[in-house]
Amino acid sequence: MNTCAKTDIGARRTMNQDSYFLSDEPVGIFPNLYIVCDGMGGHNAGDVASRFCIERFTELLRSSKEKTRIQAVEAAIKMTNEELIAKAKEQKALEGMGTTFVAATVQEDGYLLIANIGDSRLYLINDSVRQITEDHSLVAEMVRNGDLKKEEARFHPNKNMVLRAVSTQTVANPDFYKVKVHGGDYILLCSDGLSDMVDESEMLKIVSEYDDVHDITEKMVDLANENGGRDNITMILIKI
């Protein structure tokens, strides 16, 4: 596999509250691990939440005694979320902080195992672009219920209202997905700073024009900024 990651503050923000983790080497019982977190909260709270989530979650996975990967993720997320709540109670400035969470591992059987909380996404790209994860957001719920068209969702005023997150409000459970991957497939994990600014047709165009994961990553982040760069932009790209 070839992998690349990049995070960018974007064109309008003064702080980057996104975090990511990339390991092509084993992490506990996981053969590899890729995570994107998009922090939420005032001042530096979102930054604290996203970094804490990645650092504590990966630490817990390395020492996990769970027998299956899904059980390991569930237990590590639960503990991370509970500790985030405790951390916020100790520091008033961190009240209300939270983070999205999307993680993936490419398994030995050729399947991709994904865990998701919030509206950071995972896409599978080959001759088309397929969003694998479902957003846990008010706008996504409106689209699923037929109250809003998909093309209207990207710029809806309530676009950033997340219904589920690793946060100080409640302990969230991730959704899990499992998809088969093949040689030549690209796996894209990203925060909404990318997916809001670069649509699926633009993603496919860049992937069709460039082969190297580093070139594709640079072009996608650059395009997100050219299209407005309204939020922090983070992505991990994996080529099978």
Summary of the structure (lengths in Angstrom):
residues: 240
radius of gyration: 16.9
end to end distance: 4.8
largest distance: 50.0
contacts: 851
relative contact order: 0.21
helix: 35%
strand: 28%
